[in-house]
Amino acid sequence: MVVTTAVAEPQADNPETRLVKSLQAINNSKLDVALDEVEVLLRDNPNFKLAQLVRGDLLMARAGELINFGSVADAPRDEIDGLRDEALVRLQRVLSQKDTTHAPRFLWQMEPKQKYAVVVDASRSTLFVYENNNGKPSYVTDFYITIGKLGTEKFAEGDLRTPIGVYFVNAELPKSKLADLYGNGAFPLNYPNEWDIKNQRGGSGIWLHGTPSNTFSRPPRASQGCVVLTNGDLEKLKPYLRVGVTPVIITNRIDWSSDEDQSERLSLQDAIEQWRTDWSSLDTDAYLEHYAPDFSNGSMDYASWAKQKQLVNSGKSWIQVNLSNVSMFTYPDQPNLVVVNFEQDYSSNNLSNRMKKRQYWIKQDNQWKIVYEGAA
């Protein structure tokens, strides 16, 4: 394997950077150094299949029998191809310059309880963690991950694809309650979410989870659709995940925030405030103007929703609506769609309640409209 990119020496002796040191040594024809590195790596991580393959190649090279990377006789080609892909991805992860100064455009606004957000870049087999730093996301760390065998754009049960979208951690499942396949634990996501259901995407059981006890890591595309980390990385990720709070945004490729995003975010903030004001003022016609013609909440379309709201508001003498802890996340591959979450405090002459609500706002004809609304 030839490595042509010149970079500074990796700083940390974690498994990934030690593997890359070994591959760089191979590139520099320092086979003894490469073997020493991979031997130390395997001593600490004996189930690291890619490192085992590299060690085998190095031993074959010593004997003058190496033809190509992973040229072990009678080795299953699909497994070798998967390990080759993993080697390339891990090389690129360590050798490429990470952009730690810009924020992903998806994180328009994190509410105070959301101390961290997760963004999965499928094209780079990488999971990024961002911290909510006084309302602004800042890079914390990242991990190598595995996605579905057939890539992204999940649509149906069993299609071996990972969904693209804005999701939230639904639960934490401990190792003791799981099959060995899931490793040190699992964090189910709310797939299919409201947008998936609206677009008739099926399937279920999309989790963040670890690897089996006899496996250190898996190739970039090897899961049934879940996002898979090494068990060690899953343990490092756990403190950043909070059930019901932490967003997990899965995208084909990260887009970075721009000045236009700031302007669009402010315009959506204004639209949300006007929606709240129109509702509180009992101006039902103005209130309903905020909903798109193709609005639905899972059980009612726009016509049914409008009829119900007109009936309910006709029995009100006053309404007061307050919003707090508002978050906004733009939807991957849907440039004008934003997921908005907030806590709603509603009072009227005959009813009071407080709830967590989720809306999907879309920009149509230069106006923000609600296409979905329901409890979060």
N, C-alpha and C positions, 0 to 999 in steps of 0.2 A: 504494500500500500504506500503510495507516494503522497507526502504532505508538502505543499509548496508555500504555505502561508507562514511567514515569520512573525512570531509574537513573543511577548515576554513569557518567562517561565511561569506556569500555574502556581498560585500562591499556596493553595491548601492541598494537603495530601489526602483528600477524600477519594473514594474509589474511582470516580470519573476522571479526576485530574491525574491520578497515578496511572490509569490506563492510557491517557493521552501522552504522558511522559514516556511510557513504553513504546507507543506508536511513533513518537517523534524520534526516539533513539533508533528504532528500526529505519526510519527515513534517513538518519545520519549514519547508517551502517554500523551502529554501536550495538551489536546483537547481545553482547554480554550484559551491557547496561540495561537493555530492554528486558532481558530474561530476569535480571535481578528485580526490576520494578514489578514485573507481573507475578513473580514468585511471592513477593511481599503482599501484593494485592490478593492473591489466592489464599495466602495464609490467613488473612483476616476475613475473606469472603469466598470460601471454597465453592459456593454454588453459582459464582459469576461465570456463566457459560461463555460469554464473549472473551473473558480473560483466559478461560481454559483453551479456547480455540487459538488465541494469540500464542499462548505457551506452546501448544502443539506445533504451530507453525514455526516457532523459533527453534524447537528441538529438531524439526525436520530440516530447517535451514542449516543447522549445524552439521547434519548428516549429508547435506547437499541434495536433498530430495524435494525441496519446496518448489512448486511450480507456480502457485498463485495463492492468494489469501483464502484460507479455508479449503485447502486442497487435500483434505483427509480422504483416503480411499473409502468408497461406499457410503460417505456421509449423505444424509438426506438433503437434497439441494434446496428445498424450501426453508429448512432450518438454517443452512449456511447462508442463504440469501438474506434471511431475517437478521442474522448476526452481523452480516456485512453492512446492512442498513443501519443497525444500531451503532456500529463502529463509526460510520460516516456522520451520523447525527451527533454522537457524543464528541467527535472531533470538532465539528462545526460549533457546537455549544461552547466548548472551551476556547477555541481559536478565534471565534468571531467577537467583535466588540459589542458588548451589551449596551443598549441605550437605557441608562438608569436615570437620566435627567428629565426625560419627557414622560408624560402620563398617557395611558391609553385613552382614546376618545370615548370609550364606553362608560367611563366613570365620571359622568357629568356632576353628580352630587351624591356624596355619602353622608348619611345622617350620623349623629354623634355615637350611637350605639354600634355602628358598623366600624369597628376599629381597623378591620382589614377587609380586603377584597381579593378574590382569586381570579386571574385571567389565564385561560388555557389557549396557547397558540399552537394549533394542530400542525401547522406547516413546519414548525421548529421542534415538535415533540417536547414542548416546554410548558410547565406550569409556573406562572409568576405570582408572587404575593406582593400586594401594595398596602401600605399603611395609610390610614386616614389622619393626615397631619394638619390639624386645624382646618379641615374641609378640603384639603388638597392631597391627592394620592401621591405617595412617594414609594419608590422601589425598596423592597426589603430583601427578597431572595428569590431563587427559582430552582426548579427541579426537573430532571428528565422524566418524561411520562410516556406511556403507551396508550394508543387509542384503538378504535375498532379495526378489524382486519381489512375491511373495505373502505376505510377512511371516514369521512364525515357526511353530513346531510342525512341523518337518520329519518326514515319515513314509516317503517313498518316493523313489527315484531320479528326478531330473528334476522334482520338484514345486515347484521355485523357492522353497523355504522354508529358513529358517535354523533349525537345531536349538536346543532349549532344554535346558541341562544343564551338568554339570561335566566339563570336558575338560582335556587337557594338551597342551602343545606337543610335537609328535612329531619335528619336523625343521626345519631352516632351509634353504631353497632360494634360491641366489643368482640375481640378475637374469640372469647369463650362461647359466643353464640353463633359462630360462623363456621362454614366448611373451610378446610385448609386452603382452598383455592383463593380465598379473599385475604390471606395473610394476617397481618397484625390488626385488622379492623376495617371498617367501611363507613362511609358517609353517603347515604342515599341522597340524590337530588330530586327536585320536584318535576322530573320529566315524566309524562308530557305536561308542560305548563299550559297556561290559558291560550297562548298564541299557537302552540302546537295543536291543541284540541280544535281551535278555530280553523286551522288549516289541515285538519284531518290527518295529523301525524300520529301514528300508533306506536305500540311497544311500551315498555316500562323497565324498571330495574336498572337505571343508569346511576352508577355509584362512583365515588372516589374510593379506591381500596388498594391493599397491598398485594404481595405476591406469595405463592405457595412456599412452604418451609424449605423445599428442595430447590428453589429458584431465587437467584439474587435479583435479576431483572428480566424483562421481556423485550423483544424487538419493538420498534416504533409502532407497527401495526400488527397487533396480535390478540387484542381483546375481543369480547363479544359486543363491545360498544361502550364499555366503561372506561374511565380514565384511571390508569393503573400506575402506581409508584412503587419503588422498592420499599421494603418494610422499614428500613432505616429512615428514608425520606418521609414516609407517612408519619412516623413518630415525630419528626421535625415539623411537619405541617400541622399536626393536630392542635397545637396551641393557638393557631391563627383561625381556626374554624369554630363558629358558634352556631348551634342549631337554631333555625328560624331567622337568622340575622345575616350571616355571611353570604354575599352574592358570589356565584361562580359563573363567570362568563366564558363560554366556549366559542372560539372563533377560528375561522380558517387562517386568518393572519391579523396580527395586531395593527390597527391604525392609530396614529398618534394625535393627540389633542391639538387644536389650532385656534386661532382668534375667532374663526367662524363658529366653532363649537361654543365659545363663550357667549357670542351674540345670540345663537340659537337657544342656548340654555336660559338666558335672560328672557327671551321672548316666550318660552314655554312657562317660565315662572309667572310671567304676567298673565298668560292664558289660564293657568291654574287658579290664580288669585281672582280673576274675573269670574271663573266658574263658581268659586266659593261665594263671591259677592252676589252674583245673580241668584244663586240658590237661597242665600240668607235673606234677600230682599223680596222673596216670593214672586219674582218675575219669572214665571214658569216658561214662557215662550223664549225669553233670553237664555234661561238655564238650558233648555233643550237644544238651543242653537250650538251648544258646545259638543253635541254628540253627532258622530258621523252617520250617514244613511245606512251603512252596513254594520252599525253597532250591534253587539249582542253581549249578553252576560252569561251565556251558557244555557239559559232557559227562556229568555225573552229577546226578540229582535227589537229594532228601533220603534216600530209602531206600538208594540205591546208595552215597551218601557215608557214611551211618551204618554200613553193612555193611563198607565198606573200612576205616573208622577202627577199628572193633571188631577186625577181623582184624590190622591193623598194631599196635595197642596191646597185643594179646595176646602179641606177641613182644618186648615191651619190659620191662626190669627197672627202668629209670629214664628220665625225660625232663626236660630243662631248656629252657625257652623264655624268651627275653628280647626285648623290643621297644624300638626307639629311633626317633627322628625321626618321631614320630607327627603326622600332619596330619588335620584333620577339616573337611569342607565340606558344608554342608547343600545339598540339591538344590532348584533352583528349581521352583516349582509342585508340589512334593512335600514338604509341611511336616514329615513325620515320617521322611524318608529322609536319610541322611548317608553320604557317601563318606569312608572312612577309609583312609589309606595309612601304611605303616610299614616299617621294616627289621626283619626277623625273624631272630634268631640261635637256631637249633635244634640241640640236642645230645641224644644218647641213647646207650645201650649199644652200638648198632650203626650209627649214622648221625649225621653232623653236616653242616649246611649253613647258608648265610646267603642270604637272598633279600629282594627288595622285594615286598611283598604289598599287595593292595587288597581291601578288604571294603566291602560295602554293608550298613549296619545300618538297620533300620526299627523304629519303635516300634509294637508291636501289643499291645492290652490292657494298656497301661501298662508293657510290658516291651520292652527292646531285643533284637532278634533279627537274625541274619545271614541275608540273602537271596542274597548272592553272595560268593564268595571265590576269589581266584586271584592269579597273579603280576601285578605291576604292570609 
